[in-house]
Amino acid sequence: MDNYNIETICVQGGYQPENGQPRVLPIYQSTTFKYDSSEHVGKLFDLEEEGFFYTRLANPTVDCVERKIASLEGGIAAMCTSSGQAASLIAVLNICSCGDHIVSSSTIYGGTTNLFAVTMRRMGIDVTFVSPEASIEEIEQAIRDNTRLIFAESIANPALVIADIEKLALVAHRNNIPLIIDNTFATPVNCRPIEYGADIVIHSTSKYMDGHAVALGGVIVDSGNFNWDNGKFPGLSTPDESYHGIVYTRDCGRAAYITKARVQLMRDLGASPSPTNAFLLNLGLETLHLRMERHCYNALKIAQYLERHDKISWVNYPGLQSSKYYSLAQKYMPKGTCGVISYGIKGGREAAVKFMDSLKLAAIVVHVADNRTGVLHPASTTHRQLTDQQLVEAGITPDLIRMSVGIENVDDIIADIEQALAKL
Ligand SMILES: *Cc1c(COP(=O)(O)O)cnc(C)c1O
């Protein structure tokens, strides 16, 4: 499947039925798998044979979706998780322990900011946030001896900053640490970070990949490209006594990172997806390429309309030529960015709230990146835990409206915005 174009992988990747088997990926809604001998089960535990024994670790439905996503991203393997938050947590914990440090872009999803700044700090993993505008020298200054990774979002939610992936990969690799990219908003249809040097790619599949807003999920994709055996990652390059002395780099080769994530962390943390949710995710993936095209088309039209409107003070959409991220967007995602745009209404916070309450077709929802157009006021919702200073660092102003443009007819969405603006 890897040799096919991305659209074909969306539709047919991951599951190739044999003669007489179901054409559509079946839901294996079973926690358990039956074997004839204890010896066989022992071999499964020893990773000497491939197979399924308990759905917390692996399941045939989930496995097919993981294979599809790995091909979409150009990675060697993937592991699905119960949510995007679980993917971020496991992606970092897999290579960091108490006493380690990470460097992250400051413009990231609010939930990830909390995870890094509060929960991980409590676990003894420190974080330094750097501005997305930081120069190579400035990023390098944030890196310490105990730094274990650099983290950024390809398109930041909700700041819509585009990461300079090659620059971040250069700094990371110069310091023998991996680059982890959260590619949720761009999706592999619009951007494949591994091609630009990212080592690990993660997603909240709850967004465009699902697309229908029906199933929470996350995924971690391993490029297989990073050399973990450089002294900085003893968890991967020395025996894991909790898994009968396995040395991931020695015994799993290029799949060291993703194998450890599964057999050690998924085993212990248990943030696994349900087979039914994996089935729903797969349905979403089958149309991802079509939906992304329409999301981007609609979002650009609306951004251009808002840019001309005299009640709008500013519009931020990396697909607009006026955006300071336009050239980075053209470089990393020439087919389009995403369906999310942000803008400010003249009159600030109060006008923003009144405008949102007047919308009829676009609903007020916390979710983004699904088929239906939705709006949100981050300063009073998703990012309300952040201080004013953190809000500024995350690229959020009090008047910012985040609009997740759906795949409805764009004229209907514009008419809805028009009537709501007329009420101000
Ligand atoms: C939503 C989101 C997450 C968290 O994912 P959940 O599935 O909600 O847990 C992480 N990163 C980004 C960029 C997101 O948009």
The ligand as an ORCA input file, in Angstrom:
! r2SCAN-3c Opt
* xyz 0 1
  C      -7.615     18.232     20.436
  C      -6.153     18.237     20.357
  C      -5.373     17.447     21.212
  C      -5.994     16.575     22.293
  O      -6.706     15.549     21.718
  P      -7.983     14.835     22.403
  O      -8.336     13.808     21.406
  O      -9.016     15.883     22.620
  O      -7.505     14.256     23.694
  C      -4.001     17.462     21.046
  N      -3.420     18.244     20.112
  C      -4.138     19.022     19.286
  C      -3.449     19.860     18.270
  C      -5.522     19.053     19.377
  O      -6.235     19.848     18.556
*
